[in-house]
Amino acid sequence: MAGDSNGDDKELSPITPRELTLNEPDEKQVQESGIVATRYQGPIPPPEMLPALERVKPGLADRVITMAENAQ
């Protein structure tokens, strides 16, 4: 409790950013990033894209195919 003095009070020292890392001090960290782009031509997306459309909104893949069928 505040105001209690039991002798366990210790001054905390600041932590440096290096102490926060889990790596050894001499180990270099490497970060990689990239962009993947997919492009298709035509009214219907490739089959491997249809599950992604379903994750966005159930029934969306069917709606896209129906729109493509009606556009012809």
CHARMM-style PDB file with segment names, atoms N, HN, CA, C and O in Angstrom:
ATOM      1  N   MET     1       0.824  -1.184   0.000  1.00  0.00      PROA
ATOM      2  CA  MET     1       0.000   0.000   0.000  1.00  0.00      PROA
ATOM      3  C   MET     1       0.863   1.240   0.000  1.00  0.00      PROA
ATOM      4  O   MET     1       2.029   1.215   0.394  1.00  0.00      PROA
ATOM      5  N   ALA     2       0.264   2.323  -0.451  1.00  0.00      PROA
ATOM      6  HN  ALA     2      -0.683   2.344  -0.771  1.00  0.00      PROA
ATOM      7  CA  ALA     2       1.001   3.576  -0.450  1.00  0.00      PROA
ATOM      8  C   ALA     2       1.252   4.008   0.978  1.00  0.00      PROA
ATOM      9  O   ALA     2       0.359   3.916   1.821  1.00  0.00      PROA
ATOM     10  N   GLY     3       2.421   4.465   1.253  1.00  0.00      PROA
ATOM     11  HN  GLY     3       3.146   4.540   0.568  1.00  0.00      PROA
ATOM     12  CA  GLY     3       2.746   4.940   2.578  1.00  0.00      PROA
ATOM     13  C   GLY     3       3.364   3.860   3.452  1.00  0.00      PROA
ATOM     14  O   GLY     3       4.001   4.164   4.461  1.00  0.00      PROA
ATOM     15  N   ASP     4       3.176   2.576   3.062  1.00  0.00      PROA
ATOM     16  HN  ASP     4       2.659   2.329   2.243  1.00  0.00      PROA
ATOM     17  CA  ASP     4       3.806   1.503   3.822  1.00  0.00      PROA
ATOM     18  C   ASP     4       5.283   1.452   3.469  1.00  0.00      PROA
ATOM     19  O   ASP     4       5.649   1.576   2.300  1.00  0.00      PROA
ATOM     20  N   SER     5       6.107   1.276   4.445  1.00  0.00      PROA
ATOM     21  HN  SER     5       5.809   1.176   5.394  1.00  0.00      PROA
ATOM     22  CA  SER     5       7.535   1.183   4.204  1.00  0.00      PROA
ATOM     23  C   SER     5       8.020  -0.123   4.795  1.00  0.00      PROA
ATOM     24  O   SER     5       8.183  -0.256   6.008  1.00  0.00      PROA
ATOM     25  N   ASN     6       8.253  -1.104   3.896  1.00  0.00      PROA
ATOM     26  HN  ASN     6       8.121  -0.996   2.911  1.00  0.00      PROA
ATOM     27  CA  ASN     6       8.689  -2.398   4.390  1.00  0.00      PROA
ATOM     28  C   ASN     6      10.112  -2.727   3.938  1.00  0.00      PROA
ATOM     29  O   ASN     6      10.563  -3.860   4.100  1.00  0.00      PROA
ATOM     30  N   GLY     7      10.808  -1.766   3.385  1.00  0.00      PROA
ATOM     31  HN  GLY     7      10.442  -0.845   3.254  1.00  0.00      PROA
ATOM     32  CA  GLY     7      12.192  -1.973   2.995  1.00  0.00      PROA
ATOM     33  C   GLY     7      12.345  -2.570   1.606  1.00  0.00      PROA
ATOM     34  O   GLY     7      13.476  -2.750   1.154  1.00  0.00      PROA
ATOM     35  N   ASP     8      11.240  -2.891   0.898  1.00  0.00      PROA
ATOM     36  HN  ASP     8      10.322  -2.745   1.265  1.00  0.00      PROA
ATOM     37  CA  ASP     8      11.326  -3.467  -0.441  1.00  0.00      PROA
ATOM     38  C   ASP     8      11.339  -2.400  -1.527  1.00  0.00      PROA
ATOM     39  O   ASP     8      11.425  -2.731  -2.710  1.00  0.00      PROA
ATOM     40  N   ASP     9      11.257  -1.138  -1.152  1.00  0.00      PROA
ATOM     41  HN  ASP     9      11.187  -0.869  -0.191  1.00  0.00      PROA
ATOM     42  CA  ASP     9      11.258  -0.069  -2.149  1.00  0.00      PROA
ATOM     43  C   ASP     9      12.623   0.007  -2.808  1.00  0.00      PROA
ATOM     44  O   ASP     9      13.638   0.190  -2.135  1.00  0.00      PROA
ATOM     45  N   LYS    10      12.645  -0.135  -4.139  1.00  0.00      PROA
ATOM     46  HN  LYS    10      11.821  -0.284  -4.685  1.00  0.00      PROA
ATOM     47  CA  LYS    10      13.892  -0.052  -4.898  1.00  0.00      PROA
ATOM     48  C   LYS    10      13.665   0.938  -6.021  1.00  0.00      PROA
ATOM     49  O   LYS    10      12.570   1.029  -6.577  1.00  0.00      PROA
ATOM     50  N   GLU    11      14.691   1.662  -6.340  1.00  0.00      PROA
ATOM     51  HN  GLU    11      15.580   1.588  -5.888  1.00  0.00      PROA
ATOM     52  CA  GLU    11      14.606   2.600  -7.453  1.00  0.00      PROA
ATOM     53  C   GLU    11      14.767   1.815  -8.744  1.00  0.00      PROA
ATOM     54  O   GLU    11      15.696   1.020  -8.886  1.00  0.00      PROA
ATOM     55  N   LEU    12      13.857   2.044  -9.686  1.00  0.00      PROA
ATOM     56  HN  LEU    12      13.102   2.690  -9.570  1.00  0.00      PROA
ATOM     57  CA  LEU    12      13.916   1.355 -10.966  1.00  0.00      PROA
ATOM     58  C   LEU    12      14.823   2.120 -11.921  1.00  0.00      PROA
ATOM     59  O   LEU    12      14.737   3.342 -12.036  1.00  0.00      PROA
ATOM     60  N   SER    13      15.684   1.389 -12.595  1.00  0.00      PROA
ATOM     61  HN  SER    13      15.754   0.396 -12.501  1.00  0.00      PROA
ATOM     62  CA  SER    13      16.546   2.033 -13.577  1.00  0.00      PROA
ATOM     63  C   SER    13      15.866   1.976 -14.936  1.00  0.00      PROA
ATOM     64  O   SER    13      15.102   1.047 -15.199  1.00  0.00      PROA
ATOM     65  N   PRO    14      16.124   2.943 -15.801  1.00  0.00      PROA
ATOM     66  CA  PRO    14      15.498   2.942 -17.131  1.00  0.00      PROA
ATOM     67  C   PRO    14      15.980   1.748 -17.958  1.00  0.00      PROA
ATOM     68  O   PRO    14      17.103   1.272 -17.795  1.00  0.00      PROA
ATOM     69  N   ILE    15      15.111   1.281 -18.838  1.00  0.00      PROA
ATOM     70  HN  ILE    15      14.198   1.667 -18.970  1.00  0.00      PROA
ATOM     71  CA  ILE    15      15.438   0.174 -19.727  1.00  0.00      PROA
ATOM     72  C   ILE    15      15.788   0.754 -21.091  1.00  0.00      PROA
ATOM     73  O   ILE    15      15.058   1.586 -21.628  1.00  0.00      PROA
ATOM     74  N   THR    16      16.893   0.316 -21.635  1.00  0.00      PROA
ATOM     75  HN  THR    16      17.486  -0.361 -21.199  1.00  0.00      PROA
ATOM     76  CA  THR    16      17.313   0.793 -22.952  1.00  0.00      PROA
ATOM     77  C   THR    16      16.635  -0.047 -24.028  1.00  0.00      PROA
ATOM     78  O   THR    16      16.257  -1.188 -23.763  1.00  0.00      PROA
ATOM     79  N   PRO    17      16.473   0.494 -25.239  1.00  0.00      PROA
ATOM     80  CA  PRO    17      15.870  -0.274 -26.334  1.00  0.00      PROA
ATOM     81  C   PRO    17      16.600  -1.588 -26.590  1.00  0.00      PROA
ATOM     82  O   PRO    17      15.958  -2.582 -26.928  1.00  0.00      PROA
ATOM     83  N   ARG    18      17.900  -1.620 -26.441  1.00  0.00      PROA
ATOM     84  HN  ARG    18      18.422  -0.812 -26.166  1.00  0.00      PROA
ATOM     85  CA  ARG    18      18.661  -2.841 -26.687  1.00  0.00      PROA
ATOM     86  C   ARG    18      18.263  -3.938 -25.691  1.00  0.00      PROA
ATOM     87  O   ARG    18      18.259  -5.118 -26.041  1.00  0.00      PROA
ATOM     88  N   GLU    19      17.929  -3.555 -24.461  1.00  0.00      PROA
ATOM     89  HN  GLU    19      17.932  -2.596 -24.177  1.00  0.00      PROA
ATOM     90  CA  GLU    19      17.534  -4.531 -23.451  1.00  0.00      PROA
ATOM     91  C   GLU    19      16.150  -5.121 -23.742  1.00  0.00      PROA
ATOM     92  O   GLU    19      15.810  -6.187 -23.230  1.00  0.00      PROA
ATOM     93  N   LEU    20      15.359  -4.434 -24.557  1.00  0.00      PROA
ATOM     94  HN  LEU    20      15.635  -3.567 -24.973  1.00  0.00      PROA
ATOM     95  CA  LEU    20      14.027  -4.921 -24.879  1.00  0.00      PROA
ATOM     96  C   LEU    20      14.039  -5.994 -25.960  1.00  0.00      PROA
ATOM     97  O   LEU    20      13.056  -6.720 -26.105  1.00  0.00      PROA
ATOM     98  N   THR    21      15.115  -6.114 -26.717  1.00  0.00      PROA
ATOM     99  HN  THR    21      15.914  -5.524 -26.600  1.00  0.00      PROA
ATOM    100  CA  THR    21      15.176  -7.105 -27.779  1.00  0.00      PROA
ATOM    101  C   THR    21      15.470  -8.470 -27.198  1.00  0.00      PROA
ATOM    102  O   THR    21      16.124  -8.601 -26.163  1.00  0.00      PROA
ATOM    103  N   LEU    22      14.973  -9.483 -27.886  1.00  0.00      PROA
ATOM    104  HN  LEU    22      14.442  -9.377 -28.726  1.00  0.00      PROA
ATOM    105  CA  LEU    22      15.195 -10.850 -27.443  1.00  0.00      PROA
ATOM    106  C   LEU    22      16.448 -11.441 -28.064  1.00  0.00      PROA
ATOM    107  O   LEU    22      16.858 -12.543 -27.697  1.00  0.00      PROA
ATOM    108  N   ASN    23      17.058 -10.735 -28.990  1.00  0.00      PROA
ATOM    109  HN  ASN    23      16.725  -9.840 -29.288  1.00  0.00      PROA
ATOM    110  CA  ASN    23      18.237 -11.238 -29.680  1.00  0.00      PROA
ATOM    111  C   ASN    23      19.499 -10.929 -28.885  1.00  0.00      PROA
ATOM    112  O   ASN    23      19.516 -10.065 -28.008  1.00  0.00      PROA
ATOM    113  N   GLU    24      20.531 -11.649 -29.214  1.00  0.00      PROA
ATOM    114  HN  GLU    24      20.518 -12.351 -29.927  1.00  0.00      PROA
ATOM    115  CA  GLU    24      21.831 -11.361 -28.623  1.00  0.00      PROA
ATOM    116  C   GLU    24      22.268  -9.973 -29.082  1.00  0.00      PROA
ATOM    117  O   GLU    24      21.896  -9.557 -30.179  1.00  0.00      PROA
ATOM    118  N   PRO    25      23.037  -9.251 -28.287  1.00  0.00      PROA
ATOM    119  CA  PRO    25      23.424  -7.888 -28.635  1.00  0.00      PROA
ATOM    120  C   PRO    25      24.137  -7.754 -29.986  1.00  0.00      PROA
ATOM    121  O   PRO    25      23.970  -6.743 -30.668  1.00  0.00      PROA
ATOM    122  N   ASP    26      24.929  -8.759 -30.381  1.00  0.00      PROA
ATOM    123  HN  ASP    26      25.064  -9.580 -29.827  1.00  0.00      PROA
ATOM    124  CA  ASP    26      25.678  -8.648 -31.632  1.00  0.00      PROA
ATOM    125  C   ASP    26      24.904  -9.182 -32.833  1.00  0.00      PROA
ATOM    126  O   ASP    26      25.365  -9.051 -33.968  1.00  0.00      PROA
ATOM    127  N   GLU    27      23.745  -9.777 -32.604  1.00  0.00      PROA
ATOM    128  HN  GLU    27      23.371  -9.883 -31.683  1.00  0.00      PROA
ATOM    129  CA  GLU    27      22.970 -10.355 -33.697  1.00  0.00      PROA
ATOM    130  C   GLU    27      22.249  -9.244 -34.470  1.00  0.00      PROA
ATOM    131  O   GLU    27      21.614  -8.373 -33.876  1.00  0.00      PROA
ATOM    132  N   LYS    28      22.357  -9.288 -35.788  1.00  0.00      PROA
ATOM    133  HN  LYS    28      22.873  -9.996 -36.271  1.00  0.00      PROA
ATOM    134  CA  LYS    28      21.697  -8.280 -36.624  1.00  0.00      PROA
ATOM    135  C   LYS    28      20.284  -8.747 -36.954  1.00  0.00      PROA
ATOM    136  O   LYS    28      20.054  -9.926 -37.226  1.00  0.00      PROA
ATOM    137  N   GLN    29      19.355  -7.820 -36.926  1.00  0.00      PROA
ATOM    138  HN  GLN    29      19.542  -6.863 -36.704  1.00  0.00      PROA
ATOM    139  CA  GLN    29      17.984  -8.133 -37.285  1.00  0.00      PROA
ATOM    140  C   GLN    29      17.771  -7.783 -38.749  1.00  0.00      PROA
ATOM    141  O   GLN    29      18.225  -6.742 -39.223  1.00  0.00      PROA
ATOM    142  N   VAL    30      17.074  -8.665 -39.458  1.00  0.00      PROA
ATOM    143  HN  VAL    30      16.705  -9.511 -39.072  1.00  0.00      PROA
ATOM    144  CA  VAL    30      16.785  -8.452 -40.866  1.00  0.00      PROA
ATOM    145  C   VAL    30      15.274  -8.405 -41.031  1.00  0.00      PROA
ATOM    146  O   VAL    30      14.557  -9.287 -40.559  1.00  0.00      PROA
ATOM    147  N   GLN    31      14.808  -7.384 -41.693  1.00  0.00      PROA
ATOM    148  HN  GLN    31      15.390  -6.667 -42.076  1.00  0.00      PROA
ATOM    149  CA  GLN    31      13.386  -7.264 -41.983  1.00  0.00      PROA
ATOM    150  C   GLN    31      13.208  -7.320 -43.488  1.00  0.00      PROA
ATOM    151  O   GLN    31      13.941  -6.679 -44.240  1.00  0.00      PROA
ATOM    152  N   GLU    32      12.233  -8.088 -43.911  1.00  0.00      PROA
ATOM    153  HN  GLU    32      11.637  -8.608 -43.299  1.00  0.00      PROA
ATOM    154  CA  GLU    32      11.932  -8.186 -45.327  1.00  0.00      PROA
ATOM    155  C   GLU    32      10.474  -7.811 -45.543  1.00  0.00      PROA
ATOM    156  O   GLU    32       9.615  -8.087 -44.706  1.00  0.00      PROA
ATOM    157  N   SER    33      10.218  -7.195 -46.647  1.00  0.00      PROA
ATOM    158  HN  SER    33      10.916  -6.971 -47.327  1.00  0.00      PROA
ATOM    159  CA  SER    33       8.845  -6.884 -47.013  1.00  0.00      PROA
ATOM    160  C   SER    33       8.728  -6.991 -48.527  1.00  0.00      PROA
ATOM    161  O   SER    33       9.723  -6.946 -49.250  1.00  0.00      PROA
ATOM    162  N   GLY    34       7.525  -7.129 -48.977  1.00  0.00      PROA
ATOM    163  HN  GLY    34       6.716  -7.165 -48.390  1.00  0.00      PROA
ATOM    164  CA  GLY    34       7.317  -7.240 -50.411  1.00  0.00      PROA
ATOM    165  C   GLY    34       5.856  -7.007 -50.743  1.00  0.00      PROA
ATOM    166  O   GLY    34       4.992  -6.968 -49.868  1.00  0.00      PROA
ATOM    167  N   ILE    35       5.611  -6.856 -52.019  1.00  0.00      PROA
ATOM    168  HN  ILE    35       6.314  -6.888 -52.730  1.00  0.00      PROA
ATOM    169  CA  ILE    35       4.258  -6.658 -52.518  1.00  0.00      PROA
ATOM    170  C   ILE    35       4.002  -7.714 -53.576  1.00  0.00      PROA
ATOM    171  O   ILE    35       4.840  -7.954 -54.446  1.00  0.00      PROA
ATOM    172  N   VAL    36       2.840  -8.343 -53.495  1.00  0.00      PROA
ATOM    173  HN  VAL    36       2.160  -8.148 -52.788  1.00  0.00      PROA
ATOM    174  CA  VAL    36       2.440  -9.318 -54.492  1.00  0.00      PROA
ATOM    175  C   VAL    36       1.216  -8.759 -55.201  1.00  0.00      PROA
ATOM    176  O   VAL    36       0.225  -8.400 -54.566  1.00  0.00      PROA
ATOM    177  N   ALA    37       1.297  -8.693 -56.505  1.00  0.00      PROA
ATOM    178  HN  ALA    37       2.102  -8.985 -57.021  1.00  0.00      PROA
ATOM    179  CA  ALA    37       0.175  -8.186 -57.296  1.00  0.00      PROA
ATOM    180  C   ALA    37      -0.314  -9.286 -58.231  1.00  0.00      PROA
ATOM    181  O   ALA    37       0.483 -10.037 -58.794  1.00  0.00      PROA
ATOM    182  N   THR    38      -1.622  -9.371 -58.388  1.00  0.00      PROA
ATOM    183  HN  THR    38      -2.269  -8.761 -57.930  1.00  0.00      PROA
ATOM    184  CA  THR    38      -2.221 -10.333 -59.305  1.00  0.00      PROA
ATOM    185  C   THR    38      -3.060  -9.573 -60.308  1.00  0.00      PROA
ATOM    186  O   THR    38      -3.776  -8.630 -59.969  1.00  0.00      PROA
ATOM    187  N   ARG    39      -2.955 -10.005 -61.544  1.00  0.00      PROA
ATOM    188  HN  ARG    39      -2.374 -10.771 -61.819  1.00  0.00      PROA
ATOM    189  CA  ARG    39      -3.714  -9.334 -62.600  1.00  0.00      PROA
ATOM    190  C   ARG    39      -4.369 -10.384 -63.477  1.00  0.00      PROA
ATOM    191  O   ARG    39      -3.764 -11.410 -63.787  1.00  0.00      PROA
ATOM    192  N   TYR    40      -5.574 -10.133 -63.864  1.00  0.00      PROA
ATOM    193  HN  TYR    40      -6.065  -9.299 -63.612  1.00  0.00      PROA
ATOM    194  CA  TYR    40      -6.238 -11.019 -64.799  1.00  0.00      PROA
ATOM    195  C   TYR    40      -7.004 -10.187 -65.799  1.00  0.00      PROA
ATOM    196  O   TYR    40      -7.307  -9.017 -65.566  1.00  0.00      PROA
ATOM    197  N   GLN    41      -7.311 -10.817 -66.922  1.00  0.00      PROA
ATOM    198  HN  GLN    41      -7.065 -11.768 -67.111  1.00  0.00      PROA
ATOM    199  CA  GLN    41      -8.029 -10.108 -67.974  1.00  0.00      PROA
ATOM    200  C   GLN    41      -9.304 -10.889 -68.268  1.00  0.00      PROA
ATOM    201  O   GLN    41      -9.278 -12.114 -68.385  1.00  0.00      PROA
ATOM    202  N   GLY    42     -10.389 -10.192 -68.384  1.00  0.00      PROA
ATOM    203  HN  GLY    42     -10.410  -9.196 -68.289  1.00  0.00      PROA
ATOM    204  CA  GLY    42     -11.663 -10.833 -68.679  1.00  0.00      PROA
ATOM    205  C   GLY    42     -12.667 -10.569 -67.582  1.00  0.00      PROA
ATOM    206  O   GLY    42     -12.330  -9.995 -66.546  1.00  0.00      PROA
ATOM    207  N   PRO    43     -13.895 -10.984 -67.803  1.00  0.00      PROA
ATOM    208  CA  PRO    43     -14.960 -10.684 -66.837  1.00  0.00      PROA
ATOM    209  C   PRO    43     -14.973 -11.583 -65.602  1.00  0.00      PROA
ATOM    210  O   PRO    43     -15.537 -11.212 -64.573  1.00  0.00      PROA
ATOM    211  N   ILE    44     -14.356 -12.764 -65.695  1.00  0.00      PROA
ATOM    212  HN  ILE    44     -13.897 -13.066 -66.531  1.00  0.00      PROA
ATOM    213  CA  ILE    44     -14.398 -13.713 -64.579  1.00  0.00      PROA
ATOM    214  C   ILE    44     -12.994 -13.858 -63.994  1.00  0.00      PROA
ATOM    215  O   ILE    44     -12.043 -14.120 -64.730  1.00  0.00      PROA
ATOM    216  N   PRO    45     -12.855 -13.689 -62.672  1.00  0.00      PROA
ATOM    217  CA  PRO    45     -11.539 -13.865 -62.054  1.00  0.00      PROA
ATOM    218  C   PRO    45     -11.102 -15.328 -62.107  1.00  0.00      PROA
ATOM    219  O   PRO    45     -11.935 -16.220 -62.273  1.00  0.00      PROA
ATOM    220  N   PRO    46      -9.810 -15.574 -61.966  1.00  0.00      PROA
ATOM    221  CA  PRO    46      -9.332 -16.958 -61.984  1.00  0.00      PROA
ATOM    222  C   PRO    46      -9.911 -17.748 -60.799  1.00  0.00      PROA
ATOM    223  O   PRO    46     -10.237 -17.163 -59.766  1.00  0.00      PROA
ATOM    224  N   PRO    47     -10.039 -19.069 -60.947  1.00  0.00      PROA
ATOM    225  CA  PRO    47     -10.660 -19.896 -59.908  1.00  0.00      PROA
ATOM    226  C   PRO    47     -10.019 -19.745 -58.530  1.00  0.00      PROA
ATOM    227  O   PRO    47     -10.720 -19.800 -57.519  1.00  0.00      PROA
ATOM    228  N   GLU    48      -8.713 -19.557 -58.471  1.00  0.00      PROA
ATOM    229  HN  GLU    48      -8.143 -19.512 -59.292  1.00  0.00      PROA
ATOM    230  CA  GLU    48      -8.057 -19.447 -57.167  1.00  0.00      PROA
ATOM    231  C   GLU    48      -8.429 -18.159 -56.435  1.00  0.00      PROA
ATOM    232  O   GLU    48      -8.151 -18.037 -55.242  1.00  0.00      PROA
ATOM    233  N   MET    49      -9.048 -17.197 -57.115  1.00  0.00      PROA
ATOM    234  HN  MET    49      -9.273 -17.295 -58.084  1.00  0.00      PROA
ATOM    235  CA  MET    49      -9.455 -15.951 -56.476  1.00  0.00      PROA
ATOM    236  C   MET    49     -10.873 -16.045 -55.883  1.00  0.00      PROA
ATOM    237  O   MET    49     -11.237 -15.238 -55.028  1.00  0.00      PROA
ATOM    238  N   LEU    50     -11.650 -16.998 -56.321  1.00  0.00      PROA
ATOM    239  HN  LEU    50     -11.355 -17.653 -57.016  1.00  0.00      PROA
ATOM    240  CA  LEU    50     -13.039 -17.103 -55.871  1.00  0.00      PROA
ATOM    241  C   LEU    50     -13.171 -17.342 -54.361  1.00  0.00      PROA
ATOM    242  O   LEU    50     -14.046 -16.733 -53.745  1.00  0.00      PROA
ATOM    243  N   PRO    51     -12.347 -18.198 -53.729  1.00  0.00      PROA
ATOM    244  CA  PRO    51     -12.465 -18.335 -52.269  1.00  0.00      PROA
ATOM    245  C   PRO    51     -12.203 -17.027 -51.517  1.00  0.00      PROA
ATOM    246  O   PRO    51     -12.806 -16.776 -50.473  1.00  0.00      PROA
ATOM    247  N   ALA    52     -11.303 -16.196 -52.050  1.00  0.00      PROA
ATOM    248  HN  ALA    52     -10.813 -16.400 -52.898  1.00  0.00      PROA
ATOM    249  CA  ALA    52     -11.037 -14.902 -51.404  1.00  0.00      PROA
ATOM    250  C   ALA    52     -12.273 -14.008 -51.492  1.00  0.00      PROA
ATOM    251  O   ALA    52     -12.581 -13.281 -50.548  1.00  0.00      PROA
ATOM    252  N   LEU    53     -12.978 -14.058 -52.616  1.00  0.00      PROA
ATOM    253  HN  LEU    53     -12.728 -14.649 -53.383  1.00  0.00      PROA
ATOM    254  CA  LEU    53     -14.209 -13.272 -52.744  1.00  0.00      PROA
ATOM    255  C   LEU    53     -15.256 -13.749 -51.744  1.00  0.00      PROA
ATOM    256  O   LEU    53     -15.989 -12.940 -51.176  1.00  0.00      PROA
ATOM    257  N   GLU    54     -15.324 -15.044 -51.531  1.00  0.00      PROA
ATOM    258  HN  GLU    54     -14.728 -15.701 -51.992  1.00  0.00      PROA
ATOM    259  CA  GLU    54     -16.285 -15.595 -50.575  1.00  0.00      PROA
ATOM    260  C   GLU    54     -15.954 -15.174 -49.148  1.00  0.00      PROA
ATOM    261  O   GLU    54     -16.857 -15.002 -48.328  1.00  0.00      PROA
ATOM    262  N   ARG    55     -14.658 -15.007 -48.842  1.00  0.00      PROA
ATOM    263  HN  ARG    55     -13.925 -15.148 -49.508  1.00  0.00      PROA
ATOM    264  CA  ARG    55     -14.276 -14.565 -47.504  1.00  0.00      PROA
ATOM    265  C   ARG    55     -14.668 -13.100 -47.291  1.00  0.00      PROA
ATOM    266  O   ARG    55     -14.985 -12.698 -46.172  1.00  0.00      PROA
ATOM    267  N   VAL    56     -14.647 -12.316 -48.352  1.00  0.00      PROA
ATOM    268  HN  VAL    56     -14.390 -12.643 -49.261  1.00  0.00      PROA
ATOM    269  CA  VAL    56     -15.059 -10.914 -48.245  1.00  0.00      PROA
ATOM    270  C   VAL    56     -16.546 -10.833 -47.937  1.00  0.00      PROA
ATOM    271  O   VAL    56     -16.972 -10.119 -47.029  1.00  0.00      PROA
ATOM    272  N   LYS    57     -17.326 -11.579 -48.713  1.00  0.00      PROA
ATOM    273  HN  LYS    57     -16.980 -12.159 -49.451  1.00  0.00      PROA
ATOM    274  CA  LYS    57     -18.777 -11.615 -48.489  1.00  0.00      PROA
ATOM    275  C   LYS    57     -19.308 -12.916 -49.069  1.00  0.00      PROA
ATOM    276  O   LYS    57     -19.165 -13.164 -50.266  1.00  0.00      PROA
ATOM    277  N   PRO    58     -19.915 -13.744 -48.243  1.00  0.00      PROA
ATOM    278  CA  PRO    58     -20.464 -14.993 -48.766  1.00  0.00      PROA
ATOM    279  C   PRO    58     -21.436 -14.738 -49.915  1.00  0.00      PROA
ATOM    280  O   PRO    58     -22.318 -13.884 -49.820  1.00  0.00      PROA
ATOM    281  N   GLY    59     -21.263 -15.489 -50.999  1.00  0.00      PROA
ATOM    282  HN  GLY    59     -20.547 -16.183 -51.076  1.00  0.00      PROA
ATOM    283  CA  GLY    59     -22.101 -15.331 -52.184  1.00  0.00      PROA
ATOM    284  C   GLY    59     -21.522 -14.371 -53.210  1.00  0.00      PROA
ATOM    285  O   GLY    59     -22.062 -14.252 -54.310  1.00  0.00      PROA
ATOM    286  N   LEU    60     -20.437 -13.684 -52.877  1.00  0.00      PROA
ATOM    287  HN  LEU    60     -19.998 -13.780 -51.983  1.00  0.00      PROA
ATOM    288  CA  LEU    60     -19.872 -12.682 -53.790  1.00  0.00      PROA
ATOM    289  C   LEU    60     -19.309 -13.314 -55.057  1.00  0.00      PROA
ATOM    290  O   LEU    60     -19.457 -12.744 -56.138  1.00  0.00      PROA
ATOM    291  N   ALA    61     -18.676 -14.461 -54.954  1.00  0.00      PROA
ATOM    292  HN  ALA    61     -18.556 -14.924 -54.076  1.00  0.00      PROA
ATOM    293  CA  ALA    61     -18.116 -15.120 -56.144  1.00  0.00      PROA
ATOM    294  C   ALA    61     -19.232 -15.441 -57.137  1.00  0.00      PROA
ATOM    295  O   ALA    61     -19.079 -15.221 -58.338  1.00  0.00      PROA
ATOM    296  N   ASP    62     -20.345 -15.956 -56.639  1.00  0.00      PROA
ATOM    297  HN  ASP    62     -20.469 -16.134 -55.663  1.00  0.00      PROA
ATOM    298  CA  ASP    62     -21.475 -16.269 -57.513  1.00  0.00      PROA
ATOM    299  C   ASP    62     -22.033 -15.009 -58.162  1.00  0.00      PROA
ATOM    300  O   ASP    62     -22.408 -15.021 -59.335  1.00  0.00      PROA
ATOM    301  N   ARG    63     -22.085 -13.925 -57.399  1.00  0.00      PROA
ATOM    302  HN  ARG    63     -21.780 -13.916 -56.446  1.00  0.00      PROA
ATOM    303  CA  ARG    63     -22.581 -12.660 -57.961  1.00  0.00      PROA
ATOM    304  C   ARG    63     -21.679 -12.162 -59.079  1.00  0.00      PROA
ATOM    305  O   ARG    63     -22.171 -11.662 -60.091  1.00  0.00      PROA
ATOM    306  N   VAL    64     -20.360 -12.290 -58.912  1.00  0.00      PROA
ATOM    307  HN  VAL    64     -19.960 -12.696 -58.090  1.00  0.00      PROA
ATOM    308  CA  VAL    64     -19.416 -11.848 -59.941  1.00  0.00      PROA
ATOM    309  C   VAL    64     -19.603 -12.669 -61.216  1.00  0.00      PROA
ATOM    310  O   VAL    64     -19.613 -12.120 -62.318  1.00  0.00      PROA
ATOM    311  N   ILE    65     -19.750 -13.973 -61.064  1.00  0.00      PROA
ATOM    312  HN  ILE    65     -19.743 -14.419 -60.169  1.00  0.00      PROA
ATOM    313  CA  ILE    65     -19.940 -14.839 -62.238  1.00  0.00      PROA
ATOM    314  C   ILE    65     -21.270 -14.541 -62.915  1.00  0.00      PROA
ATOM    315  O   ILE    65     -21.344 -14.496 -64.143  1.00  0.00      PROA
ATOM    316  N   THR    66     -22.317 -14.337 -62.129  1.00  0.00      PROA
ATOM    317  HN  THR    66     -22.257 -14.373 -61.132  1.00  0.00      PROA
ATOM    318  CA  THR    66     -23.640 -14.007 -62.684  1.00  0.00      PROA
ATOM    319  C   THR    66     -23.582 -12.677 -63.450  1.00  0.00      PROA
ATOM    320  O   THR    66     -24.172 -12.558 -64.524  1.00  0.00      PROA
ATOM    321  N   MET    67     -22.880 -11.685 -62.908  1.00  0.00      PROA
ATOM    322  HN  MET    67     -22.401 -11.781 -62.035  1.00  0.00      PROA
ATOM    323  CA  MET    67     -22.726 -10.407 -63.612  1.00  0.00      PROA
ATOM    324  C   MET    67     -22.004 -10.609 -64.938  1.00  0.00      PROA
ATOM    325  O   MET    67     -22.382 -10.005 -65.942  1.00  0.00      PROA
ATOM    326  N   ALA    68     -20.970 -11.450 -64.958  1.00  0.00      PROA
ATOM    327  HN  ALA    68     -20.663 -11.941 -64.142  1.00  0.00      PROA
ATOM    328  CA  ALA    68     -20.214 -11.701 -66.188  1.00  0.00      PROA
ATOM    329  C   ALA    68     -21.090 -12.421 -67.218  1.00  0.00      PROA
ATOM    330  O   ALA    68     -21.014 -12.127 -68.411  1.00  0.00      PROA
ATOM    331  N   GLU    69     -21.917 -13.358 -66.761  1.00  0.00      PROA
ATOM    332  HN  GLU    69     -21.979 -13.596 -65.792  1.00  0.00      PROA
ATOM    333  CA  GLU    69     -22.810 -14.069 -67.681  1.00  0.00      PROA
ATOM    334  C   GLU    69     -23.844 -13.119 -68.282  1.00  0.00      PROA
ATOM    335  O   GLU    69     -24.160 -13.236 -69.465  1.00  0.00      PROA
ATOM    336  N   ASN    70     -24.369 -12.196 -67.507  1.00  0.00      PROA
ATOM    337  HN  ASN    70     -24.112 -12.102 -66.546  1.00  0.00      PROA
ATOM    338  CA  ASN    70     -25.390 -11.268 -67.969  1.00  0.00      PROA
ATOM    339  C   ASN    70     -24.815 -10.176 -68.851  1.00  0.00      PROA
ATOM    340  O   ASN    70     -25.559  -9.553 -69.608  1.00  0.00      PROA
ATOM    341  N   ALA    71     -23.526  -9.925 -68.779  1.00  0.00      PROA
ATOM    342  HN  ALA    71     -22.922 -10.431 -68.164  1.00  0.00      PROA
ATOM    343  CA  ALA    71     -22.899  -8.864 -69.557  1.00  0.00      PROA
ATOM    344  C   ALA    71     -22.677  -9.278 -71.001  1.00  0.00      PROA
ATOM    345  O   ALA    71     -22.448  -8.419 -71.854  1.00  0.00      PROA
ATOM    346  N   GLN    72     -22.738 -10.558 -71.297  1.00  0.00      PROA
ATOM    347  HN  GLN    72     -22.924 -11.255 -70.605  1.00  0.00      PROA
ATOM    348  CA  GLN    72     -22.462 -11.030 -72.669  1.00  0.00      PROA
ATOM    349  C   GLN    72     -23.652 -10.953 -73.561  1.00  0.00      PROA
ATOM    350  OT1 GLN    72     -23.568 -11.314 -74.735  1.00  0.00      PROA
TER     351      GLN     72
END
